[in-house]
């Protein structure tokens, strides 16, 4: 005869019920851990690319292919997968007269996801524009892109590339918007594309008006043919940064 507890249940039945409850609790815990892991990334990276009238079809393709190839590069993937959360968020903005977020926030946590985002970049239709509106681009990124990050990044980086300086007579200086981003702990890095008529002058302008925030830097490309090399190196440096931006920011004072 089966033993019964004081309320009439059998001991095997109680054991099965307890086992089921334990399994449910374990599953719930695993789901919570997965959800918590999805809530964090190591880097939220905005890649902002100049498409003004100096960027013809060939130069546009060099930029898009350079970004796509960099995302697939083994060293870039190693930097992504070796982070504490082994994942980043990637977004892309093209800009000239006005900025456009052409790739919304995408998570990259595997070679397959990196290849999928690279494929998005390669398929982007060419954007064009007449002017180089740096201030408007930074304002849009601050208000509409950085503010919509769908996870909690250790660091947020805005990666600005272009072959010219501000020429839109904006209501606010690019440096003022840059300073606003930096005050929020966002790092703004510059990739000036140096052509013969700009050279070191453009690099200095990027240092004074674009570069800002924790650990920021300027890494120039020697013309559009050198863009792929520069953006790959820049991605590795940005994603591999050992100290989260919020910790760097706390050390500034």
N, C-alpha and C positions, 0 to 999 in steps of 0.2 A: 504494500500500500504506500502511495506517495505521501511524503510528509507535507503538512500544511502549516502555514504560519498562522498567527492569531487572527488574521482577517480572511483566511480561507484560501489564500493563493498557494500554489505549489512552489517549492524551492527551485526546481528547474525553470519554471516560468519566470520567476523573479530574476534568476540569473540571466536569462535571455533578454529580459526587459532592460536590465542594467547594462548588458553588453551593447544593446541597441542604442541606449542613451549615451554611452561612452563613445560609440562610433559617430553618433550625430554631433557630439561635442567636439570630437577630433576633426571632423569634416568642417564644422563651423569655424574652428580655429585655423585650419588650413586656408579656408576661404578668406578669413580676415587677414591672414599673413599675406596672401596673394594680393588682396585689395590694397594693403598697406604698401607693398612693394611697388604696385602700379602707381601709387600716389607720389612717388619720388623718382627723380632722375638726377643724373650728375650735372648735366649742362642743358640749358635751353638756348639754342643757337639760332639767331636770326641772320640770314645771309641777304644783304641788301646790295643790289647790283645796278649800276648806272646803265641806262639804255637811251641816253640823250642822242642828239643828232650826230655827234662825233662817232657813235657806235654803229657802224654799218653792219650788213648781214654777216660778213666774215668775222668781224670782231665780236658780234653777238654770239655766234656759234662757238668761238674760242672760249668765251666766258662760260656758256652753258656746259660745254663738254668738259671744261676744266673743273667745274663744280661736281658734275656727275662722276667723272673719273676719280676725283679726290674722295668722294663718298665710298667708292668701291676699293680704294687703295688698302692693301693689307695693314700698313702702319696706322692709318686712320681707324680702321676697324679694330685694331689692337688697342688703340687709345680708348675707343668707345667701350669695348668689352672688359677692359681692365679697371674700369671705375668701380667705386663701391656699389653702385646700383646697376652697373653694366648696361646703361641705357642713356640716351639723350633724346631731347625733342628738337626737331628741325623745322624751321619755317623759312620762307623765301619771299623777298620783296623786290620788285623791279621799280625803278624810279627815274623820272626825268622831270617833265612839267608837274606831274603828280605821281604819287606812289601807289602801287597795287600789291596787295598780298596775293601772290600767284600760287603759293603753296601754303596751306594752313598747317597748323602744328601736326607733325607726324612723329611718332615714336620710332626710334631706331635702336634695337636691342639684339640684332642678329645680322649676319651677312645678307640674308634674304630680304630683310626689311630695308637695309641700306641699298640693295640693288633696286628695290621697288621705288624708293625715293629718287634714286639716280635716274631711273626710267622716266619719272615724272618731270624731272629737270630737262632731260633731253627732248621731251615732247612739248615743252612750253612753246606756244607760238611767239614769234618775235614781237616784242613791245617796242614802241618808238616814242619820241618826244623831242621837243626843240631845246628846252632849257635844262640847266643843272640845278635843281631845287633841293639843296641839301637840307635846309631848315625844315621844309615841308615834309621831307622824307623822315627825318628824325622825330618830328612831332607826330606823324601818323604811327610810327613804330611805338612811340611812348604811349599814345592814347589807345591804339586799336590792336596792337600785336602783343607787346609785353604785358599789357593788362589782361590778356586773354589766355595766358599760359595754363594749360589744362592739368598741370601737375606741379609739384613743389621741387624746383631745381636748387641744387647747391650753389650754382652760379648761373647768371644770365648774361649772355654775350651778344652784342650787336656788331656784326661784321660788315663794314661799309667799304665798298670798292668803287672806284671811279677814275676818270681821266681829266677831271676839271674841278674848279672850285665853284662855290655858290655864285650864281648870276641872275637870280630871280628877284632881287630887291625885297627880301622878306620882311614881314612885320617884326619878327624876332630873329636875332642872330643865331646861326647854327650852334655856336659855342654855348649860348644860353640854354638851348634845348639839351645839348650834350651834358651840361652841368646838372640839369634837372634829372636826367637819367642816372648820372653818376651818384647823385645824392640818394637815389633809391638803391644803390649797390649794384647797378647795371654797369657792365664793362663795355665800352665802345672802342673797338679796334679799327684801324684804318689800313686799307690796301690801295694806296694811290698807284695808278697805272701811269708810269712816267714816259711821256713822249718827248720828242726833241724840243718842242716849244714850251714845255713846262719844267721838266727835270726836277732839280732839287727844290725849286720854288713851290711846286705842288706838294711835295713831301712835307715841307715845313708848314704849309697851310693846313694839311691834315693833322699835323702834330698840335697846332694851335687851336683848331676849330672842330675836329672830329674825335681825336683820341681823348679818352677820359674814363674815369672809374677805376676800380681795383685791378691792379696788374695790367693796365692797358698798354698797348704798343702799336707802332706803325711798322708794317712790313711791305715795302714797295715792290711792284713788278716792273721789270725793265721792258715796258711795252706790252702790248696785248699777247704777243707770242709767248711771253714769260708768265702769263696769268695762271696757267695750270700749275706750274711749279710753285708759284707763290701761294695760291689758295690751298694747295695740299699741305705745304709747310705750316701755313697759318692754322688750318684745322687741327693738325697734330699738336701745335703749341697751345691752342685754346682748349681742346678737349682733355689734354694730358695735364693741365694745370693741377698741381698737387693740393693746393689750399683752396677750399671753397670760398666763393666771393664774400659771403657774409662774415667769414673769419678774417679775410683780408681787410674788409671794411672796418672791422672793429679794431684793427691794429693801426689805422691811419692816424689816430689822435694820441 
